[in-house]
Amino acid sequence: MQLKQDFFEQLPEFYSQVFPLAISNPHWLAWSQDAADLIAIESPSEALLQGLSGNAQIPGASYYAQVYSGHQFGGYSPQLGDGRSIIVGEAIGPQGAWDVALKGGGPTPYSRHGDGRAVMRSAVREFLISEALHQLHVPTTRALAVIGSDLPVWRETQETAAITVRLAKSHIRFGHFEFFCHSERGAPDKLKQLLNFTIKQHYPQLTCDAAGYKAWFTQVVADTAKMIAHWQAIGFAHGVMNTDNMSILGDSFDFGPFAFLDTFKEDFICNHSDPEGRYAFSQQPGIGLWNLQRLAQALAPIIASDDLIAALNQYQVELVRHYLYLMRAKLGITDAKEDSALDETDLELIGGFTTLMERNQLDYTNTLRRFGLLDPDSKHSSLRDDFIDLNGFDTWFTRYQARVGKVLDVEQWQLERNKINPKYILRNYLAQEAIIAVEEGNLAPLHQLQQVLQNPFAEQAEFDDLANRPPDWGQGLIMSCSS
């Protein structure tokens, strides 16, 4: 693994150097060769295991924890930072560099009296969701591996420590800019230094001047809107959309009590620490804008207010445009392009279908998957029998058929739907079953689940049971932030 240290060398006031603490009896629990290929690693070696577990020095590593702040559940926390994540450096791959972070590597100056460790269950969940979202074409950070240990840690009960090795094109977040605007260490020159670094590293086509700053923030708004449109279309609830959990590149990361929708429910809450539903599924688009507004406030000392406002005003347009593009494809409305004009009629048609799903308590993923069996020209829809409200469905389906029009090649149309509507998602109950098996020393269910999620659109008939609706105990599981 060849490393460079651009952030470490160019932004010395933006982090604290800290070294990971070794974990006892490190062993591979999970490995993603797909992610490993990004940084030119051919296989999981013993030397790499010792290095990534903190038991040996990685050649060329610098080891640091970033400082930032953020708005958590609406309230500002003046200093947060990497409390249990230590960045090794930027690994050079065939298509660019990726930050390598050891999540659970031990305490840092920002741990706030915590042990800096991740428990096995949270490490496994982060690994699975990072790789699952990537295969579903959702913008996301990646996960190289999970390293297990026999090191005891305490949460509600005694558990064992583990490390998720995370890959990210950048770990810079909205909270970085908030910290260097609002803290005593902040100043316009620090904001400019951070912004110029961000542009040079990740937006080299832009200039580090007023015009470049405006174009950069406009792109951040668009990328954030696109990410959340993907979440809404795939039925993904992040659960903790604090500004310190928002990537400046519009990648999904910092997963805690996430969940995919099982039975469709607009106001689904996946985090038991969020009883008021601030981060409920239906609230995610609005929270995305709220977070961008907090970022704009932090950037006000160096970017003109008119430029910030103009970019923010494009958020809803970008969000709806991309959501429409994704949902039209899911439902087989194939005559519209991503940059086509916003169509209130299509929004109403899509909203009418999700309302029907909620009213009839249907599984979101499985219902959309059934469009791969649908003949849109038939008077007898294969979807109809799933609905209790038959009159409601018939009314909607008549509108739908009029919108889709005549399909010349039904078989090809169905194949295209199955390339867009996944059969398999990371349901919380499946993750929980895999975690229980790991606790019992059995890695097979975890590896099987990872294998299935690598091809979420394929039929994989031998794993049909993993596409079923959850059992009663697994419906709408609500997790904690330590999950």
Legacy VTK file of the C-alpha trace (Angstrom):
# vtk DataFile Version 3.0
C-alpha trace
ASCII
DATASET POLYDATA
POINTS 483 float
0.000 0.000 0.000
1.655 3.182 -1.231
0.723 6.247 0.827
0.967 9.990 0.426
0.252 12.602 3.106
-1.217 15.710 1.476
-3.684 16.568 4.274
-1.104 15.834 6.988
1.609 17.900 5.335
-0.439 20.849 4.092
-2.934 21.370 6.952
-0.945 20.923 10.194
-3.422 22.916 12.310
-6.399 20.808 11.245
-5.583 17.596 13.111
-3.739 16.003 16.023
-1.213 13.266 15.447
-2.182 10.132 17.320
-1.191 6.519 16.924
-3.544 3.532 17.009
-3.474 1.184 19.972
-2.897 -2.465 19.209
-5.729 -4.931 19.551
-5.122 -8.449 20.793
-5.502 -11.457 18.530
-6.392 -9.537 15.350
-8.084 -11.551 12.613
-9.958 -10.841 9.415
-13.738 -10.927 9.818
-14.585 -9.525 6.393
-12.688 -8.365 3.320
-13.774 -6.535 0.157
-11.506 -7.266 -2.769
-13.559 -4.816 -4.809
-12.511 -2.041 -2.408
-8.955 -3.383 -2.193
-8.581 -2.985 -5.953
-9.145 0.764 -5.515
-5.815 1.045 -3.684
-3.941 -1.715 -5.534
-3.994 -4.348 -2.776
-4.003 -7.854 -4.232
-4.999 -9.844 -1.150
-5.320 -9.672 2.651
-1.835 -10.445 3.966
-0.576 -11.050 7.501
1.627 -7.939 7.319
-1.356 -5.818 6.327
-3.432 -7.318 9.146
-0.802 -6.389 11.715
-0.490 -2.876 10.317
-4.202 -2.119 10.090
-4.841 -3.511 13.588
-2.275 -1.182 15.179
0.140 -3.993 15.968
2.793 -2.773 13.528
3.795 0.486 11.869
2.552 0.873 8.294
5.373 2.161 6.054
4.740 5.763 5.057
1.838 6.266 7.474
1.413 9.504 9.411
-1.554 8.675 11.718
-3.796 11.578 12.676
-7.282 12.476 13.880
-9.053 15.457 12.342
-10.698 18.228 14.339
-14.122 19.596 13.377
-17.396 20.662 14.952
-21.007 20.290 13.881
-24.700 20.601 14.500
-25.978 17.470 16.222
-29.763 17.040 16.276
-30.063 20.775 15.601
-27.733 22.019 18.346
-24.203 23.255 17.750
-21.336 21.305 19.326
-18.235 23.518 19.217
-15.640 20.723 19.085
-16.113 17.157 17.918
-13.433 15.565 15.764
-12.393 11.990 15.074
-13.102 10.392 18.419
-12.523 6.803 17.316
-11.064 7.098 13.840
-7.396 7.450 12.953
-6.394 8.262 9.384
-3.330 6.449 8.094
-2.845 8.567 4.980
-3.962 8.633 1.360
-3.417 5.356 -0.484
-2.570 5.698 -4.147
-4.723 3.622 -6.464
-5.102 3.181 -10.209
-7.771 5.921 -10.424
-6.734 8.264 -7.628
-6.039 8.434 -3.910
-8.267 7.251 -1.053
-7.996 8.135 2.632
-7.448 5.007 4.712
-9.001 5.288 8.172
-8.975 2.857 11.089
-12.409 3.269 12.638
-12.089 1.897 16.154
-8.316 2.346 16.296
-8.268 3.707 19.844
-8.672 7.007 21.736
-7.768 10.361 20.224
-7.730 13.891 21.687
-11.347 14.155 20.463
-12.720 10.995 22.111
-14.481 12.985 24.862
-13.601 10.437 27.545
-14.544 7.519 25.288
-12.375 4.470 24.643
-12.025 5.176 20.919
-13.063 1.662 20.074
-15.751 0.256 17.803
-17.623 -2.862 18.793
-17.850 -5.769 16.398
-21.526 -5.264 15.598
-21.062 -1.621 14.545
-17.922 -2.454 12.555
-19.707 -5.229 10.646
-22.728 -3.020 9.945
-20.555 -0.217 8.564
-18.655 -2.636 6.356
-21.818 -4.190 4.950
-23.656 -0.931 4.297
-20.665 0.787 2.665
-20.239 -2.015 0.152
-23.988 -2.585 -0.299
-24.661 1.064 -1.160
-21.831 1.044 -3.674
-23.315 -1.946 -5.468
-26.681 -0.142 -5.501
-24.991 2.807 -7.274
-25.468 5.160 -4.309
-22.594 7.649 -3.705
-20.718 6.304 -0.684
-17.442 5.784 1.078
-16.088 2.247 0.937
-14.975 -0.393 3.433
-11.867 -2.470 2.876
-12.178 -4.845 5.804
-13.323 -5.617 9.315
-10.661 -6.764 11.768
-11.887 -8.643 14.814
-10.149 -9.160 18.149
-10.649 -10.614 21.599
-10.159 -7.215 23.266
-13.090 -6.623 25.652
-14.951 -3.290 25.541
-17.976 -2.172 27.479
-21.160 -0.664 26.088
-24.444 -1.805 27.632
-22.673 -5.145 28.180
-19.188 -6.505 27.530
-18.442 -6.872 23.828
-15.330 -7.284 21.702
-13.505 -4.540 19.835
-13.190 -4.457 16.055
-11.851 -2.075 13.426
-13.527 -1.083 10.178
-10.949 -0.032 7.597
-12.724 2.744 5.732
-11.755 4.203 2.373
-12.933 7.693 1.474
-12.016 10.045 -1.324
-12.027 12.648 1.453
-12.892 12.816 5.144
-13.543 16.573 4.970
-17.055 17.338 6.200
-19.365 20.286 6.654
-18.221 20.386 10.291
-14.632 21.189 9.311
-15.729 24.543 7.909
-18.004 25.170 10.883
-15.124 24.634 13.308
-12.763 26.997 11.517
-15.469 29.653 11.299
-16.953 29.534 14.788
-14.102 28.409 17.081
-11.379 30.476 18.713
-8.925 28.852 16.318
-10.984 29.964 13.367
-10.261 32.828 11.019
-10.989 33.679 7.381
-7.446 32.694 6.423
-7.968 29.215 7.908
-11.250 28.833 6.025
-9.513 29.858 2.810
-6.662 27.457 3.478
-9.082 24.564 3.952
-11.226 25.540 0.973
-8.228 25.991 -1.317
-6.912 22.576 -0.281
-10.323 20.998 -0.937
-10.557 22.557 -4.393
-7.010 21.641 -5.412
-7.413 18.050 -4.215
-10.920 17.276 -5.401
-12.017 19.966 -7.870
-8.834 20.703 -9.861
-10.872 22.155 -12.714
-11.853 25.095 -10.461
-9.846 28.160 -9.486
-9.149 29.332 -5.951
-10.855 32.697 -6.313
-14.360 34.138 -6.004
-15.586 32.483 -9.204
-14.100 29.131 -8.190
-15.567 29.348 -4.695
-19.038 29.997 -6.109
-18.736 27.101 -8.540
-17.444 24.837 -5.762
-20.316 25.526 -3.370
-22.800 25.111 -6.212
-21.295 21.677 -6.853
-21.450 20.729 -3.154
-25.154 21.617 -3.128
-25.773 19.545 -6.268
-23.782 16.541 -4.982
-25.608 16.579 -1.642
-28.985 16.781 -3.390
-28.030 13.886 -5.669
-26.943 11.709 -2.731
-30.198 12.284 -0.866
-32.245 11.672 -4.010
-30.527 8.282 -4.215
-31.392 7.612 -0.547
-35.067 8.426 -1.104
-35.310 6.384 -4.288
-33.629 3.273 -2.870
-35.478 3.539 0.461
-32.462 4.223 2.683
-32.622 6.019 6.035
-29.266 7.277 7.334
-30.467 8.009 10.842
-27.915 10.604 12.032
-27.650 13.442 9.517
-25.621 15.746 11.754
-23.473 18.256 9.869
-20.331 16.480 11.071
-21.627 13.371 9.285
-22.016 15.133 5.925
-19.232 14.600 3.375
-18.159 17.623 1.388
-18.133 15.337 -1.678
-21.715 14.114 -1.319
-20.728 10.591 -0.290
-22.690 8.594 2.289
-20.668 7.943 5.424
-20.590 7.838 9.238
-23.227 5.141 9.414
-24.862 4.486 12.750
-28.462 3.278 13.153
-29.195 3.193 9.415
-31.922 1.087 7.843
-33.506 0.306 4.519
-37.267 0.504 4.432
-39.055 -2.801 4.790
-42.781 -1.971 4.811
-42.998 1.460 3.213
-43.505 4.168 5.806
-42.829 7.825 5.007
-42.097 8.816 8.603
-39.967 5.762 9.401
-37.453 6.394 12.208
-34.459 4.053 12.405
-32.673 5.641 15.400
-34.076 5.077 18.884
-32.246 8.277 19.981
-34.484 10.283 17.630
-38.000 9.888 19.078
-39.199 13.166 17.520
-38.175 11.997 14.061
-35.801 14.800 13.124
-33.982 12.347 10.861
-36.972 10.268 9.796
-36.945 8.981 6.222
-39.309 11.677 4.951
-37.291 14.427 6.637
-33.985 13.656 4.916
-34.447 16.032 1.944
-35.244 18.960 4.231
-32.387 18.160 6.595
-30.015 18.080 3.639
-30.925 21.687 2.862
-30.749 22.692 6.543
-27.233 21.261 6.766
-26.177 23.074 3.610
-27.481 26.303 5.116
-25.264 25.730 8.172
-22.325 25.168 5.829
-23.190 28.388 3.982
-23.154 30.282 7.283
-19.671 28.981 7.982
-18.500 30.014 4.503
-20.022 33.510 4.656
-16.707 35.155 5.664
-15.073 34.071 2.394
-17.887 33.557 -0.140
-20.336 36.289 -1.150
-23.792 35.845 0.383
-25.496 36.254 -3.001
-23.410 33.374 -4.377
-24.262 31.154 -1.411
-27.969 31.920 -1.662
-28.026 31.343 -5.415
-26.489 27.895 -4.921
-28.849 26.983 -2.072
-31.813 27.965 -4.230
-30.829 25.191 -6.644
-30.984 22.442 -4.017
-34.643 21.522 -4.360
-34.482 21.689 -8.149
-31.482 19.324 -8.200
-33.001 16.972 -5.630
-36.351 16.653 -7.408
-34.753 16.389 -10.844
-32.549 13.481 -9.831
-35.239 11.785 -7.747
-37.579 11.955 -10.738
-34.890 10.502 -12.990
-34.317 7.576 -10.628
-37.990 6.866 -9.909
-39.055 7.139 -13.537
-36.484 4.473 -14.348
-37.712 2.281 -11.503
-41.320 2.476 -12.698
-40.442 2.075 -16.368
-41.178 5.624 -17.509
-38.431 5.558 -20.088
-39.080 8.644 -22.192
-37.489 11.165 -19.810
-33.852 12.143 -19.306
-32.076 13.217 -16.119
-31.966 16.863 -17.169
-35.546 17.001 -18.413
-37.911 19.612 -17.087
-39.514 18.922 -13.733
-42.893 17.330 -14.214
-45.476 17.737 -11.460
-47.609 15.056 -13.108
-44.860 12.459 -12.768
-44.223 13.506 -9.178
-47.898 13.004 -8.403
-47.897 9.621 -10.131
-44.863 8.448 -8.151
-46.230 9.894 -4.914
-49.545 8.184 -5.558
-47.811 4.836 -5.803
-45.776 5.263 -2.599
-48.955 6.360 -0.817
-50.665 3.189 -2.021
-47.728 1.119 -0.809
-47.910 2.701 2.636
-51.700 2.376 2.876
-51.504 -1.298 1.870
-48.431 -1.985 4.045
-46.314 -3.282 1.178
-42.609 -3.950 1.171
-40.867 -1.143 -0.725
-38.057 -3.132 -2.359
-40.087 -6.214 -3.225
-42.968 -4.193 -4.678
-40.682 -2.265 -7.009
-38.899 -5.480 -7.968
-42.222 -6.849 -9.197
-42.160 -4.283 -12.016
-39.778 -6.800 -13.619
-42.778 -9.140 -13.981
-45.226 -6.486 -15.101
-46.729 -6.217 -18.555
-47.617 -2.506 -18.650
-50.040 -3.132 -21.548
-52.048 -5.794 -19.752
-55.426 -5.070 -18.202
-54.617 -7.590 -15.451
-51.568 -6.319 -13.596
-49.422 -8.849 -11.754
-49.092 -6.217 -9.048
-52.806 -5.994 -8.361
-53.104 -9.000 -6.064
-50.645 -7.472 -3.604
-53.031 -4.633 -2.809
-55.968 -4.595 -0.410
-57.313 -1.351 -1.858
-58.082 -2.678 -5.336
-60.059 0.366 -6.439
-57.201 2.630 -5.425
-54.722 0.503 -7.328
-56.925 0.292 -10.449
-57.283 4.070 -10.525
-53.526 4.516 -10.209
-52.700 1.813 -12.754
-54.951 3.388 -15.366
-53.011 6.654 -14.994
-49.745 4.738 -15.061
-50.566 2.914 -18.291
-51.522 6.191 -19.944
-48.176 7.687 -18.882
-46.002 4.749 -19.953
-47.742 4.285 -23.269
-47.278 1.340 -25.604
-44.257 -0.851 -24.779
-42.925 -2.431 -27.958
-40.645 -5.014 -26.323
-42.140 -6.066 -22.993
-39.437 -8.640 -22.225
-36.652 -6.084 -22.673
-38.620 -3.547 -20.644
-38.876 -6.087 -17.802
-35.157 -6.883 -17.977
-34.357 -3.195 -17.689
-36.502 -2.890 -14.548
-34.543 -5.726 -12.914
-31.310 -3.881 -13.626
-32.661 -0.899 -11.665
-34.853 -2.348 -8.914
-32.736 -4.551 -6.631
-33.861 -7.904 -5.354
-31.556 -7.790 -2.343
-30.903 -5.014 0.167
-29.173 -5.013 3.552
-32.193 -5.536 5.744
-31.462 -4.914 9.407
-32.608 -8.346 10.464
-30.160 -9.975 8.037
-27.305 -7.891 9.421
-28.375 -8.817 12.939
-28.466 -12.536 12.139
-24.965 -12.325 10.638
-23.684 -10.463 13.701
-25.125 -13.064 16.072
-23.419 -15.791 14.039
-20.071 -13.959 14.227
-20.476 -13.683 17.992
-20.851 -17.462 18.026
-17.704 -17.920 15.949
-19.451 -18.597 12.642
-18.409 -16.271 9.789
-20.321 -18.125 7.054
-23.592 -16.105 7.262
-21.642 -12.830 7.131
-19.655 -13.899 4.087
-22.772 -15.261 2.399
-24.638 -12.005 2.987
-21.696 -10.019 1.632
-21.631 -12.252 -1.455
-25.344 -11.749 -2.116
-25.137 -7.979 -1.673
-22.331 -7.789 -4.232
-24.950 -8.622 -6.904
-28.166 -7.048 -5.624
-29.903 -6.998 -9.014
-29.235 -10.646 -9.899
-31.804 -13.365 -9.236
-29.486 -15.701 -7.190
-32.251 -18.271 -6.766
-30.323 -20.190 -4.103
-30.619 -17.130 -1.854
-34.278 -16.294 -2.485
-34.994 -16.359 1.240
-32.716 -13.339 1.748
-35.092 -11.272 -0.392
-38.155 -12.091 1.683
-39.919 -9.623 3.923
-38.521 -9.773 7.452
-40.076 -11.999 10.095
-42.209 -10.184 12.665
-39.256 -9.610 15.004
-37.239 -8.064 12.193
-39.818 -5.606 10.834
-38.703 -1.962 11.139
-35.883 -2.614 13.590
-34.754 0.573 15.347
-31.079 0.651 16.253
-28.902 2.759 18.551
-26.023 5.038 17.579
-23.589 2.419 18.890
-25.058 -0.198 16.537
LINES 1 484
483 0 1 2 3 4 5 6 7 8 9 10 11 12 13 14 15 16 17 18 19 20 21 22 23 24 25 26 27 28 29 30 31 32 33 34 35 36 37 38 39 40 41 42 43 44 45 46 47 48 49 50 51 52 53 54 55 56 57 58 59 60 61 62 63 64 65 66 67 68 69 70 71 72 73 74 75 76 77 78 79 80 81 82 83 84 85 86 87 88 89 90 91 92 93 94 95 96 97 98 99 100 101 102 103 104 105 106 107 108 109 110 111 112 113 114 115 116 117 118 119 120 121 122 123 124 125 126 127 128 129 130 131 132 133 134 135 136 137 138 139 140 141 142 143 144 145 146 147 148 149 150 151 152 153 154 155 156 157 158 159 160 161 162 163 164 165 166 167 168 169 170 171 172 173 174 175 176 177 178 179 180 181 182 183 184 185 186 187 188 189 190 191 192 193 194 195 196 197 198 199 200 201 202 203 204 205 206 207 208 209 210 211 212 213 214 215 216 217 218 219 220 221 222 223 224 225 226 227 228 229 230 231 232 233 234 235 236 237 238 239 240 241 242 243 244 245 246 247 248 249 250 251 252 253 254 255 256 257 258 259 260 261 262 263 264 265 266 267 268 269 270 271 272 273 274 275 276 277 278 279 280 281 282 283 284 285 286 287 288 289 290 291 292 293 294 295 296 297 298 299 300 301 302 303 304 305 306 307 308 309 310 311 312 313 314 315 316 317 318 319 320 321 322 323 324 325 326 327 328 329 330 331 332 333 334 335 336 337 338 339 340 341 342 343 344 345 346 347 348 349 350 351 352 353 354 355 356 357 358 359 360 361 362 363 364 365 366 367 368 369 370 371 372 373 374 375 376 377 378 379 380 381 382 383 384 385 386 387 388 389 390 391 392 393 394 395 396 397 398 399 400 401 402 403 404 405 406 407 408 409 410 411 412 413 414 415 416 417 418 419 420 421 422 423 424 425 426 427 428 429 430 431 432 433 434 435 436 437 438 439 440 441 442 443 444 445 446 447 448 449 450 451 452 453 454 455 456 457 458 459 460 461 462 463 464 465 466 467 468 469 470 471 472 473 474 475 476 477 478 479 480 481 482
